[in-house]
Amino acid sequence: MRTDKLDAMEMKYQSLEVQLSDPAVIANQEKWRALSKEHADLGEVVMLYREYKAADEACREALSVLNDKEQEELHELAKEDLKDNEKRKEELDHEIHRMLIPKDPNDGKNVILEIRAGTGGEEAALFAADLLKMYMKFAEKKGWKVELTDANETDLGGFREVTCMIYGKNAYSILKFESGTHRVQRIPATESQGRVHTSAVTVAVLPEVEDVDIDINRDDLRIDVYRSSGAGGQHINKTSSAIRITHLPSGMVVTCQNERSQRQNKEKALQILKARLYDQAARENRDKTAADRKDQVGSGDRSERIRTYNFPQGRVTDHRVNVSMYQLEEFLNGNMDDILKALIEADLARRMKEGDSQ
């Protein structure tokens, strides 16, 4: 354990405590809030470090007793104390190590979820609809809010592509590993001879970005207005409220038609465009800096096959962590936690290993 870094953090924590009790700082609410946040951010790891130091001191005291022949009657008790505190030190060391890993700055953000049918025609579109339902059910279990922003629906109720916003605490940190190609193996409803088909759907999970994250020159945008189409109730097709925004430098096109007003659709479309441009820049940066992206859990590569949903076997397999579950129906009903936790733990282990090697 790097105690020098932790000692510095503890000193900073103590300094912040002094500043937060200063009447001048208390009078300046903006500064007080900023210092309070910094104090809270340091607090958890400092408390664990103090507990670690107490366990370390207890180990030294136990060793001192064991090395003292005049205290033989206390040796058995000292052995137990030494064993318990060494175990506690190991647990605390691991927990502190985890907490010192730099957090993804996007982890606390809301999510823009994009699902697109890939190979497989109508069957892929139908599975895109199944994945949308899965994520909506998962979000409901988490108490998150989901808003559909745009959809290109097929005659059989599938989606060629669909985009929605997911608002919830740490939504991106939990869903970010869903980006990639999802493969389905099942007998399509349109198959008359009962043959199993393989289809694919791509999923993109983007963090919602703020204006400070990325700046868009309005001169680079072409904004078109048109009439909404598809399922949408009585309001659909009565007004030209749907928005199409084209980002001219990149050729990126975003549409939004599910809000009731032109202004709302424009705001949502701009949000999605910013998220896509931010994601594109982030992926280009990762391509330049990552020595071997295959070592990463969920690199965000849209072409990476991340998961297979095998209906004949009732199995869902995540290929990145080599985990299979035989509760496919449960998984599609939004009970995704086991695989998501395995992905988060694998990513954490990788980052801890990278931190050790630096």
C-alpha positions in Angstrom: 0.0 0.0 0.0 1.3 3.5 -0.9 0.9 5.1 2.5 2.6 8.4 1.3 -0.3 9.1 -1.0 -2.8 8.2 1.7 -1.0 10.3 4.3 -1.2 13.3 1.9 -5.0 12.6 1.5 -5.4 12.5 5.3 -3.6 15.8 5.7 -5.7 17.4 3.0 -8.8 16.1 4.7 -7.7 17.6 8.1 -7.0 20.9 6.3 -10.5 20.9 4.8 -12.0 20.3 8.2 -10.3 23.4 9.5 -11.4 25.5 6.5 -15.0 24.4 6.8 -15.1 25.7 10.4 -13.8 29.1 9.3 -16.6 31.8 9.6 -15.3 33.5 6.4 -15.7 30.2 4.4 -19.1 29.5 6.0 -20.2 33.0 4.9 -19.2 32.2 1.3 -21.7 29.5 0.4 -20.3 28.8 -3.0 -16.8 28.1 -1.6 -18.2 26.2 1.4 -20.2 23.9 -0.9 -17.1 23.2 -3.1 -14.9 22.5 0.0 -17.7 20.3 1.5 -17.9 18.2 -1.6 -14.1 17.8 -1.6 -14.2 16.9 2.1 -16.9 14.3 1.5 -15.1 12.8 -1.5 -12.0 12.3 0.6 -13.9 11.2 3.7 -14.6 7.6 2.9 -11.1 6.6 1.9 -9.6 8.5 4.8 -11.8 6.7 7.3 -10.8 3.4 5.8 -7.1 4.4 5.9 -7.4 5.3 9.6 -9.0 1.9 10.2 -6.1 0.3 8.3 -3.6 2.1 10.5 -5.4 1.0 13.7 -5.4 -2.7 12.5 -1.7 -2.3 11.6 -0.9 -0.9 15.1 -2.9 -3.8 16.6 -0.7 -6.3 14.6 2.5 -4.7 15.9 1.2 -4.8 19.5 0.3 -8.5 19.1 3.8 -9.3 17.7 5.3 -7.5 20.6 3.4 -9.7 23.0 4.4 -12.8 21.1 8.1 -11.8 21.3 7.8 -11.2 25.0 8.5 -14.5 27.0 7.3 -12.9 30.2 3.7 -12.6 28.7 3.3 -16.3 27.6 -0.1 -16.4 29.2 -1.2 -13.9 26.6 0.3 -15.6 23.5 -2.8 -17.4 22.4 -4.9 -14.3 22.6 -2.2 -12.3 20.8 -2.1 -15.0 18.0 -5.9 -14.6 17.5 -5.6 -10.8 17.5 -2.8 -11.0 15.0 -4.7 -13.3 12.7 -7.9 -11.2 12.9 -6.1 -7.9 12.3 -4.0 -9.2 9.4 -7.1 -10.4 7.7 -8.8 -7.0 8.3 -5.7 -5.2 6.9 -5.9 -7.3 3.7 -9.6 -6.5 3.3 -9.0 -2.8 3.9 -6.0 -2.7 1.5 -8.2 -4.2 -1.2 -11.1 -1.8 -0.6 -8.8 1.3 -0.4 -7.1 0.1 -3.6 -10.5 0.0 -5.3 -11.4 3.4 -4.2 -8.2 5.0 -5.4 -8.8 3.9 -9.0 -9.8 7.0 -11.0 -13.5 7.0 -11.8 -14.9 7.4 -15.2 -16.1 11.1 -15.3 -19.2 10.0 -17.2 -20.3 7.3 -14.7 -22.9 9.5 -12.9 -24.5 10.7 -16.2 -27.8 9.8 -17.8 -27.8 7.6 -20.9 -28.7 7.9 -24.6 -29.5 4.4 -25.7 -29.5 3.6 -29.5 -30.6 0.2 -30.8 -30.2 -0.8 -34.5 -31.2 -3.9 -36.3 -28.3 -5.5 -38.0 -28.1 -8.7 -40.1 -31.3 -10.8 -40.1 -33.9 -8.5 -41.6 -37.3 -8.5 -39.9 -36.1 -10.9 -37.2 -33.3 -8.5 -36.3 -35.9 -5.7 -36.1 -38.1 -7.8 -33.8 -35.2 -8.6 -31.5 -34.3 -4.9 -31.4 -37.8 -4.4 -30.0 -37.2 -7.2 -27.5 -33.9 -5.5 -26.3 -35.7 -2.2 -25.9 -38.3 -3.8 -23.7 -35.5 -5.5 -21.7 -33.7 -2.2 -21.0 -37.0 -0.5 -20.2 -37.9 -3.2 -17.7 -34.4 -3.0 -16.2 -34.7 0.8 -15.9 -38.1 0.4 -14.2 -36.6 -1.9 -11.6 -33.9 0.7 -10.9 -36.5 3.4 -10.6 -35.1 5.2 -13.6 -37.1 7.2 -16.2 -37.1 6.3 -19.9 -38.1 8.6 -22.8 -38.4 7.4 -26.3 -37.0 10.1 -28.7 -37.1 8.5 -32.1 -38.1 5.2 -33.7 -38.2 3.6 -37.1 -40.8 0.9 -36.7 -41.5 -2.1 -39.0 -44.9 -3.4 -40.0 -44.5 -6.4 -37.6 -43.7 -4.2 -34.6 -40.0 -4.4 -34.7 -37.5 -1.5 -35.0 -35.0 -0.8 -37.7 -33.6 1.7 -35.2 -34.8 3.2 -31.9 -33.4 5.9 -29.6 -34.3 6.7 -26.0 -33.1 8.7 -23.1 -32.6 7.0 -19.7 -32.5 9.2 -16.6 -31.2 7.7 -13.4 -28.5 7.7 -10.8 -25.3 6.3 -12.2 -27.1 5.0 -15.2 -24.1 5.2 -17.5 -21.8 3.4 -15.0 -24.2 0.5 -15.0 -25.2 0.3 -18.7 -22.0 1.4 -20.5 -20.9 -2.2 -21.1 -24.0 -2.9 -23.2 -22.4 -1.2 -26.3 -21.7 -3.8 -29.0 -23.3 -6.5 -31.1 -26.0 -8.6 -29.5 -26.6 -11.9 -31.3 -29.9 -13.8 -31.1 -30.4 -17.5 -32.1 -34.1 -18.5 -32.3 -36.8 -19.7 -34.7 -38.3 -16.5 -36.2 -42.0 -15.9 -36.1 -41.8 -15.6 -39.9 -40.1 -19.0 -40.3 -42.5 -21.7 -41.5 -40.1 -24.7 -41.3 -39.0 -24.3 -37.7 -35.3 -23.5 -38.5 -33.2 -21.6 -36.0 -31.8 -18.3 -37.4 -29.0 -16.2 -36.2 -29.5 -12.4 -36.3 -27.7 -9.4 -34.8 -28.6 -6.1 -33.2 -26.1 -3.3 -32.4 -26.5 -1.3 -29.2 -24.8 2.0 -28.4 -24.8 3.5 -24.9 -23.8 7.2 -24.9 -23.4 9.4 -21.8 -25.6 12.5 -21.9 -23.2 15.5 -22.3 -23.4 19.1 -21.1 -22.6 22.2 -23.1 -19.2 22.4 -21.3 -18.3 18.9 -22.6 -18.6 19.6 -26.3 -19.2 22.8 -28.3 -21.1 22.7 -31.6 -20.9 25.5 -34.1 -24.5 26.3 -35.2 -23.3 27.2 -38.7 -22.3 23.5 -39.0 -25.9 22.4 -38.6 -28.7 21.9 -41.2 -32.0 21.7 -39.4 -35.1 20.3 -41.3 -38.6 20.1 -40.0 -41.1 17.5 -41.2 -44.2 15.7 -40.1 -44.0 12.9 -37.6 -44.8 9.4 -38.7 -45.6 6.1 -37.0 -47.3 5.2 -33.8 -47.8 8.2 -31.6 -51.5 8.8 -30.9 -53.8 11.5 -32.2 -51.0 14.2 -32.3 -49.0 12.4 -35.0 -49.1 13.9 -38.5 -51.2 16.9 -37.5 -48.2 19.3 -37.2 -44.7 19.5 -38.6 -43.0 19.0 -35.3 -40.4 16.3 -36.1 -36.8 17.5 -36.4 -33.8 16.3 -38.5 -30.4 17.8 -37.7 -27.5 17.2 -40.0 -24.0 17.9 -38.7 -22.3 19.0 -42.0 -18.6 18.4 -41.1 -19.2 14.8 -40.0 -22.3 14.0 -42.0 -24.0 12.7 -38.8 -27.8 12.8 -38.9 -30.1 12.8 -35.9 -33.9 12.8 -35.9 -36.4 13.3 -33.1 -40.1 13.1 -33.4 -41.6 11.8 -30.2 -42.0 15.1 -28.3 -45.1 17.2 -28.9 -43.4 20.5 -29.9 -40.8 21.4 -32.5 -38.7 23.1 -29.8 -38.6 20.0 -27.6 -37.7 17.7 -30.5 -34.9 20.1 -31.5 -33.5 20.2 -27.9 -33.5 16.4 -27.7 -32.0 16.0 -31.2 -29.2 18.4 -30.2 -28.6 16.4 -27.0 -28.2 13.2 -29.0 -25.9 14.9 -31.6 -23.7 16.2 -28.8 -23.5 12.7 -27.2 -22.6 11.1 -30.6 -19.9 13.6 -31.3 -18.5 13.3 -27.8 -18.5 9.5 -28.1 -16.8 9.7 -31.5 -14.1 11.9 -30.2 -13.6 9.7 -27.1 -13.4 6.5 -29.2 -10.8 8.1 -31.5 -8.8 9.1 -28.5 -9.0 5.5 -27.1 -7.8 4.2 -30.5 -4.7 6.4 -30.3 -3.8 5.7 -26.7 -4.9 2.1 -26.0 -2.0 -0.4 -26.7 -4.4 -3.3 -26.9 -8.1 -2.6 -26.8 -8.9 -6.3 -26.7 -7.8 -6.3 -23.1 -10.6 -3.9 -22.2 -13.9 -5.1 -20.9 -16.5 -3.4 -23.2 -14.3 -1.2 -25.3 -17.4 0.3 -26.9 -16.5 -1.1 -30.3 -19.9 -1.5 -32.1 -18.6 -4.4 -34.1 -17.6 -6.4 -31.0 -19.9 -9.4 -30.5 -20.6 -9.1 -26.8 -23.5 -11.4 -26.0 -25.5 -14.3 -27.4 -29.2 -15.0 -26.6 -29.9 -18.6 -27.5 -33.6 -19.3 -27.3 -33.6 -23.1 -28.0 -31.2 -23.6 -25.0 -32.8 -20.8 -22.9 -29.3 -19.4 -22.5 -27.7 -16.0 -22.5 -23.9 -15.8 -22.7 -21.7 -12.8 -22.3 -18.5 -13.5 -24.2 -16.3 -10.8 -22.5 -16.5 -12.4 -19.1 -17.4 -15.9 -20.3 -20.5 -16.1 -18.2 -23.6 -18.0 -19.2 -27.1 -18.0 -17.6 -29.9 -20.4 -18.3 -32.6 -17.9 -17.3 -33.0 -16.2 -20.7 -36.6 -15.3 -20.1 -35.7 -13.7 -16.7 -32.9 -11.8 -18.3 -35.1 -10.4 -21.0 -37.5 -9.4 -18.3 -34.9 -7.0 -17.0 -33.2 -9.2 -14.4 -29.7 -8.4 -15.8 -27.9 -7.7 -12.6 -25.7 -10.8 -12.4 -24.1 -10.3 -15.8 -23.8 -6.6 -15.3 -22.1 -7.1 -12.0 -19.6 -9.6 -13.5 -18.8 -7.0 -16.2 -18.3 -4.2 -13.7 -16.1 -6.4 -11.5 -14.0 -7.6 -14.5 -13.4 -4.0 -15.6 -12.5 -3.0 -12.0 -10.0 -5.9 -11.8 -8.4 -4.9 -15.1 -8.0 -1.3 -13.9 -6.6 -2.3 -10.6 -4.0 -4.5 -12.4 -3.1 -1.6 -14.6 -2.7 0.6 -11.6 -0.3 -1.9 -10.0 1.8 -2.0 -13.1 2.3 1.7 -13.3 
